[in-house]
Amino acid sequence: MKEFTWNEETIDYFADLYDLNGWAHVAQRVLSFVTHECDLEDGETTQDLFNDLIMKVEYKANKEEYEWIEANLHEKELD
């Protein structure tokens, strides 16, 4: 799979959007973003951009959730 460099603010925006609206909404917005706001180069496809960005957003959103869960578990252990 091709990998791209994204602005961290872009990834944060979509990760925050996931927290508010869920994956289906994020997937639609990411697809719209890569379709209308990104320029394709050297054989890249919209699907390549979508796959890479959605994976990075998913990683970010899951990482934040795992950190929150671990913090809460740790807090309960201290009680």
Backbone hydrogen bonds in HBPLUS format (Angstrom, degrees):
<---DONOR---> <-ACCEPTOR-->    atom                        ^
c    i                          cat <-CA-CA->   ^        H-A-AA   ^      H-
h    n   atom  resd res      DA  || num        DHA   H-A  angle D-A-AA Bond
n    s   type  num  typ     dist DA aas  dist angle  dist       angle   num
A0010-THR N   A0007-ASN O   2.91 MM   3  5.32 132.2  2.14 108.9 121.6     1
A0011-ILE N   A0007-ASN O   3.32 MM   4  6.80 155.3  2.39 151.8 157.8     2
A0012-ASP N   A0008-GLU O   2.90 MM   4  6.13 165.4  1.92 152.6 157.1     3
A0013-TYR N   A0009-GLU O   2.89 MM   4  5.96 155.7  1.95 140.8 147.5     4
A0014-PHE N   A0010-THR O   3.18 MM   4  6.47 165.9  2.20 152.6 154.3     5
A0015-ALA N   A0011-ILE O   2.92 MM   4  6.11 155.0  1.98 151.6 159.5     6
A0016-ASP N   A0012-ASP O   2.85 MM   4  6.01 160.6  1.89 153.9 158.5     7
A0017-LEU N   A0013-TYR O   2.94 MM   4  6.16 147.5  2.04 141.9 151.8     8
A0018-TYR N   A0014-PHE O   2.97 MM   4  6.20 144.3  2.10 140.3 149.0     9
A0019-ASP N   A0015-ALA O   3.24 MM   4  6.62 153.6  2.32 142.9 148.7    10
A0020-LEU N   A0016-ASP O   3.22 MM   4  6.57 142.0  2.37 141.2 151.0    11
A0020-LEU N   A0017-LEU O   3.14 MM   3  5.11 124.6  2.46  93.0 107.1    12
A0021-ASN N   A0017-LEU O   2.80 MM   4  5.92 159.7  1.84 156.9 162.5    13
A0022-GLY N   A0018-TYR O   2.87 MM   4  4.52 158.5  1.92 127.6 130.4    14
A0026-VAL N   A0022-GLY O   3.21 MM   4  6.46 160.2  2.25 146.9 152.9    15
A0027-ALA N   A0023-TRP O   2.79 MM   4  5.95 166.0  1.81 160.8 163.7    16
A0028-GLN N   A0024-ALA O   3.15 MM   4  6.39 158.0  2.20 144.7 150.0    17
A0029-ARG N   A0025-HIS O   2.98 MM   4  6.25 160.1  2.02 150.5 156.1    18
A0030-VAL N   A0026-VAL O   2.77 MM   4  5.96 161.8  1.80 159.6 164.5    19
A0031-LEU N   A0027-ALA O   2.98 MM   4  6.08 163.2  2.01 146.2 151.1    20
A0032-SER N   A0028-GLN O   2.99 MM   4  6.21 158.0  2.04 144.4 150.7    21
A0033-PHE N   A0029-ARG O   2.85 MM   4  6.04 156.2  1.91 145.8 152.9    22
A0034-VAL N   A0030-VAL O   2.88 MM   4  6.15 171.9  1.89 162.3 162.2    23
A0035-THR N   A0031-LEU O   2.97 MM   4  5.96 145.6  2.09 142.6 152.5    24
A0036-HIS N   A0032-SER O   2.93 MM   4  5.95 160.8  1.97 150.6 154.9    25
A0037-GLU N   A0033-PHE O   2.78 MM   4  5.25 154.5  1.84 146.8 153.0    26
A0044-GLU N   A0041-GLU O   2.89 MM   3  5.51 153.7  1.96 128.0 136.8    27
A0048-ASP N   A0045-THR O   3.06 MM   3  5.11 119.2  2.44  95.4 109.8    28
A0049-LEU N   A0045-THR O   3.17 MM   4  6.60 162.0  2.21 153.8 156.7    29
A0050-PHE N   A0046-THR O   2.84 MM   4  6.06 166.6  1.86 155.4 159.7    30
A0051-ASN N   A0047-GLN O   2.85 MM   4  5.95 173.2  1.86 153.3 155.4    31
A0052-ASP N   A0048-ASP O   3.12 MM   4  6.27 166.3  2.13 150.1 153.7    32
A0053-LEU N   A0049-LEU O   2.96 MM   4  6.09 172.2  1.97 157.1 159.7    33
A0054-ILE N   A0050-PHE O   2.87 MM   4  5.88 169.5  1.88 159.3 162.9    34
A0055-MET N   A0051-ASN O   3.14 MM   4  6.16 152.1  2.23 139.8 146.9    35
A0056-LYS N   A0052-ASP O   3.13 MM   4  6.37 155.1  2.19 146.4 152.9    36
A0057-VAL N   A0053-LEU O   2.90 MM   4  6.13 155.5  1.96 153.7 160.8    37
A0058-GLU N   A0054-ILE O   2.88 MM   4  5.98 159.2  1.93 143.0 149.3    38
A0059-TYR N   A0055-MET O   2.94 MM   4  6.10 159.2  1.98 145.0 150.5    39
A0060-LYS N   A0056-LYS O   3.06 MM   4  6.20 162.1  2.10 141.7 146.5    40
A0061-ALA N   A0057-VAL O   2.86 MM   4  6.08 169.0  1.87 158.2 160.9    41
A0062-ASN N   A0058-GLU O   2.88 MM   4  5.96 166.2  1.90 152.4 156.7    42
A0063-LYS N   A0059-TYR O   2.86 MM   4  5.92 156.3  1.91 146.9 154.2    43
A0064-GLU N   A0060-LYS O   3.06 MM   4  6.28 160.8  2.10 149.5 153.8    44
A0065-GLU N   A0061-ALA O   3.08 MM   4  6.34 154.8  2.15 144.3 151.3    45
A0066-TYR N   A0062-ASN O   2.84 MM   4  6.06 165.5  1.86 157.5 160.8    46
A0067-GLU N   A0063-LYS O   2.94 MM   4  6.11 158.3  1.99 149.2 155.2    47
A0068-TRP N   A0064-GLU O   3.06 MM   4  6.22 153.2  2.13 142.2 149.2    48
A0069-ILE N   A0065-GLU O   2.93 MM   4  6.19 161.9  1.96 154.0 158.7    49
A0070-GLU N   A0066-TYR O   2.88 MM   4  6.04 168.4  1.90 152.3 155.7    50
A0071-ALA N   A0067-GLU O   2.97 MM   4  6.08 156.1  2.03 143.3 149.9    51
A0072-ASN N   A0068-TRP O   3.04 MM   4  6.27 157.7  2.09 147.9 153.6    52
A0073-LEU N   A0069-ILE O   2.87 MM   4  6.14 156.5  1.93 153.6 160.7    53
A0074-HIS N   A0070-GLU O   2.88 MM   4  6.00 161.9  1.92 149.0 154.3    54
A0075-GLU N   A0071-ALA O   2.93 MM   4  6.10 151.9  2.01 141.9 150.0    55
A0076-LYS N   A0072-ASN O   2.99 MM   4  6.23 153.3  2.07 144.6 150.9    56
A0077-GLU N   A0073-LEU O   2.96 MM   4  6.24 148.0  2.06 146.5 155.5    57
A0078-LEU N   A0074-HIS O   3.17 MM   4  6.44 139.8  2.34 141.7 151.5    58
A0078-LEU N   A0075-GLU O   3.22 MM   3  5.22 129.1  2.50  94.0 106.8    59
A0079-ASP N   A0076-LYS O   3.18 MM   3  5.15 139.6  2.35  95.3 106.6    60
